[in-house]
């Protein structure tokens, strides 16, 4: 009988027995996949908590943004520049106890909009056109990061913001991002 995969991501997963392979309930699109690969994939997703229900208190409107906003503190705003402190709280950490990639992307969006707003007139809406993220390292849980954003280009139709996230204590560059916004006139209704 096969053992359940270890929750440690670095330990090798055991091979499932033929009985387990024949009893795997795989999604419809997985019928062409090798059952061992389906088993390992499903085991990985279960280890990551895919079957765990979302806690009731987390089903509130804009709950994720509330968590994210609680991790950010604005230190300085200038025309075309913003500096924030970003705390990697356990609520935005991943399975590996480092900043979750999705939380980083959401923080980039929030900080870059604030940075772009420092130069784009209020009579224009910002539409997120493109976001490019570079995960150079992992930010450990409870680390303080310094997020520096600056407007690289601001024209009539496009605003581009570059961001760097560095570990506050060591100065090590952990993440970078580049965000392109389309500036659109606000519709008069």
N, C-alpha and C positions, 0 to 999 in steps of 0.2 A: 504494500500500500504506500502511495506517495505521501510525502509530508507536505504540509502547507508551506508556501514560500515564506521565507524570512522577511520581516519588515525592513531589514537593512538593505538599502539599495545597492551596496557593493558586494553582497554575498551572492554567489551563483544560485540560480533557481534550479530546483530539482526537476528531473524529467518526470512527467506524469505517467502513471501506469496505463496500459491499454484499456483497462476498465474505465478509468477516469476519462480518458480521451473519447471513448465511445459515448460517455454520458454527458459530455459538455454541451450545454445549450448555448450555441453561438448566434449572434445576430444574423439575419437573413443574408446580408451582403458578405458574410464570412464563410459561406459554404465552399468557396474555392480555395480557402487558405488551409495550410497544413494544420491539423488539430493541435499539434504541439505549440505552434506559434500562437494560435488562438488562445490556448490555455495560458501561456506566458503573458500575453497581452492583457487578458482578463484579470489574471492574478496581479499584475502591476497596477491596473486601474482600481482593483479592490483594495490593494495596499494603500493607494493614494486616497481612499475614502469615497470612491464614486457611488457606492451604495448607501453611504451615510445620509440620513435625512438632514435637511437644513434646519437648524434650530428655529423655533417659532419667532423668537425675538429678532432674528436676522431677516425676516420677511417683510420688514418695514420699507416704505417707499424711500429710495435713495440711501439705503443703509450703508452701502459700500462707500459712497462719497462722504458720509458722516465719519466713517472710520478714517478715511484718507485725510480729510481736513484736520482731524485730531492729531495727525502725525506731522503736519507742516506748520512752521512758524516763519513768518516773513521777517527778515532781518533788515533789508534795505531795498528801496525802490528808487530808481532814477529813470530818466527818460531813456528807454531802450535797454534797460538792465534791471535785473532782479536777483536778489540773493536770499535764499531760504535755508532754514535748518530742517532736516527731514529725519525723524526718528523711526528706526526700523522696529516697530512694536510687534509683539507676538501675533497680533490679529492680522498682520499683513505679511507674515512669514510663511514660507512654504514647508514642505515635508523635511527639507534639509536644514531647517532653522536659519535660512537666509531670506532676504527680501524676495517676495514672490514677483515673478516677471510681470504679471498683470498689474500688480500694485505699482510697480515702477512705471509702467506705461501710462497708467492713470495719473500718476504724479507728474509725469512729463507733460501730459495734456493740460493739466490744471496750471502748472507753473508757466508753460509756454503761452497759454492764453493771457495770463496776467501780464507777462512780459510784452506781448504783442499789443495789448490794450494800452500800454504806456506810450505808444506812438501812433496807433491807428485811431482816427477820429471816431467819436461816439455815433456818428450818423452812418457808420458802416458796420455790417455784421461780419464776423469772422467765421469762415467755413473751413474746417480741418480738411486739408486736401491730401497731405502725406505726412507720415511719421516714420522716421528711421531710428532704430534703437540699436545700440551696441552694448552688449553685456560683457564687459572686459573681465570682471571678477564678481564674486558674490559679496553682498553686504551682510555681515552677520547680524543675527537678531540682537536688538537693543543698541546697535551702533548708531551714532549720530553722523549724518551725512550733510555736507554743504552742497546745496544746489545753486549753481550760478547759471543764469540765463541771460542771453544778449541777442538783440535783434541784429541779424546779419544783413538783411535787406528789407527795406520797406518802400514799396512803390504804390502806385495807384491801385493795382489789382492784386498784388501778392506781398505777403510779409513772411520772412523766413527767420526762425529763431533757433539758435544753437544752445544746447545745455550740457553742462558737465556736473556730474555728481561725484564728489570726492569724500573719502573718509575724513571726518573732521580732525581726528587726533593725528593721523599719519600723513594726511595730504595725498594719499594714494588715489589715483583716478580709478573709479569703479565702473561707472556707466557714462555713456555719452548719448546724445540724441540730437536730431535735427528735425524741425517741424516746419511744414509749409502750410500757410493759411491763405485762402482766397478771400480778398476783401470785397464784399458785395454791398451795394447801397441798400439801405433799409427801405422796404416797400412801403409806399404810402397807401393805406387802405381807406 
